[in-house]
Every structure is written in C-alpha cells, then in structure tokens.
C-alpha cells in the first residue's frame, strides 16, 4: 500500500495503530510460509479493509476527524461539509439524508475517500474492470453503494484515459492543428475547375477499333447510334459548351443590365482565358474578396501533442472491425516546418508502414 508505514520492530512488515490487527497480520504472513496456510477468513479481510480506510482517512481528513471526535460540526470551509460526515467505528462516513431508506447500512453511509489516494484509484479500477470496462456513470453508480469519493468524476476520467482496453475500443484518432493552405490553393496557375469532372449521363456504346465500349453520356440523344473516338470527342465538346453556357443567375429583363453569369465566365475568367503562370486571378478584385475567407481554422485550431518515437498506437482501418486493427510502435516522425508531426512511420509485427496521424490511435505514451 502506498505510503503505508513499516513496523520498526519487524522491518518489512506493515504496521497499524491497532496492536491486535498488527499481530493478526504478522501471524498471517508467517502462516503463508507453512504448507497448511489456509487460515484467511472473511472477518480478517473485513478488519484489514477497515484499518486501511482509517489510515487513509487520517492521512487526508485529519481535521474533520478531530472535530467529529470532539462532537462538533464540520466547518463550512471543509470539502466534506455538504456530506454531513459522521464517525462510525473510527471510519468517516457520509451522514446524508438516507437513514430511513431500505438499503444496506454501508450504502446509506458509504465510507469517504480522497480521490488522490492510491486506494481510491485501485477501487475505481477494480469496479471498472469488474463491470466489463463500463463507462464513468456506471462505475460511479456502483462505487457509491460502498464508498463516496468527492471528485470521483475527474479521477475516473484519468483511469479511463489510461485503460488500454478502453483505448482500443473507443480511442480517438490522432489530430493536429490544421495546416496552412497549399501554394496551389492561393496561387493557382490554371483556371478554377480545370481538373474537375462530373458524370451526368448514362451508358452508351462507343466503337473502339474492332470492339464496342460502353460510355456514359447523353444516351437519350444518341439512342442507338454508335460513335467512333472522333465523334465522341466532338459530342463531348458540344455537351461541355451547352452545359457551361447555362446561366447560373436569373436573367434580367432590363436591357441595361449585363448578361447573366454562366460557368464559362468562371472557367474562362471572362476576357483573359490565358495568363502567364503565377499570374492567375480569382473572381472579385484579384482575390482580395475570396482569400480572406480562408483565414479561419474552423476545426483543429490549436496544436496538439506530437506523436514521439516510442508511442504504441493502433492503425485505423475503416474496412475492418476495430478489434482487429493492427498494433504498432512509432519509430520515426515527420514534422512540418513548424515542428508539428503530421505523419509517422510505424513498426508492426510484420511490416513497416507510413501513416498520417489521422489514421492512428494512441494506446500508450512513450516512456
């Protein structure tokens, strides 16, 4: 037990303030060395548990215990004031309002423990594992049948964050602050949508050498016609011209208004379809209206912890069940010019893989 005092008369033995308990502990330890050492009784466990509770409570709530021993009330400044604590057999318990409830006595008056005690962490971890790695609310509900730990929410959250089973089942993939826009996004050398294609049509047949290949476009127009490659190219150009000439704003009946805006105005950038590389402009004041809209980071706005060498991770595989994801160890990182790691190299049981941090899930931090 953490910080448990040793008996000066028996080095290596733990001691309590109850001589009878000390004697029982020494006798039990000695009995373990004998072949017939099956003397542990339920009563022994109960007494040991109570002595541990007394020791831990004296360590953290000595002022409250002293006040209650003098038959005085706990001060309002105490963290236990709202629990109306009472002393029963030297153990600090919740006074509460459930004295008339039809519940076991230890549930009506659970023992109080500080959340930073090692014993409290062991109790929370045991309940969490016994409940099949259930969530925080389920664990706290079970806990309060016997113990009351002020601030147990935060203590339980720390336990969940370190539980490898829960990390495997629910851990989030890595993330980092959103990177700056690529140069091609802010200084394009080609008109917008140059490399964009949209499939609007259903299949039709195209003659290619001696074979007939199915393609998708304007099946209603072609009907049963079979095109060669040159005819298909001509048809696509005509379809492109028709689609890109459709107005995307309402046509005005005022003769003084300009013509309706069409996709061709955006694709050809009005009257300057060919500009030198690096001199391309965005619609609207040479980009001064468009580019400022890209300044904000709508997610991943702050730097996160970098994955260092030695981290144990799961490799995210969207096509497989989570329980079958491969485990590996980070052996190399690839930081950007700002020192933020966005890609890592992972050593698995069978191979070495490069993955972006959005495709890995942290299991255990490097020591």
Secondary structure, 3 states (H helix, E strand, C coil): CCCCCEECCEEEEECCCCHHHHHHHHHHHHHHCCCCCCCCCHHHHHHHHHHHHHHHHHHHCHHHHHHHHCCCCCCCCCCCHHHCCEEECCEEECCCCCCCCCCCHHHHCCEEEECCCHHHHHHHHHHHHHCCCCCHHHHHHHHCCCEEEECHHHHHHHHHHHCHHHHHHHCCECCCCCCCCCHHHHCCCCCCCCCCCCCCCCEEEEEECCEEEEEECCHHHHCCCCECHHHHHHHHHHHHHHHHCCECCCCCCCCCCCCCCEHHHHHCCCCCCCCCCCCCCCCCHHHCCCHHHHCCCCCCCCCCCCCCCCCEEEECCCCCCHHHCEEEEEEEEEECCCCCEEEEEEECCCCEEEEEHHHEEEEECCC
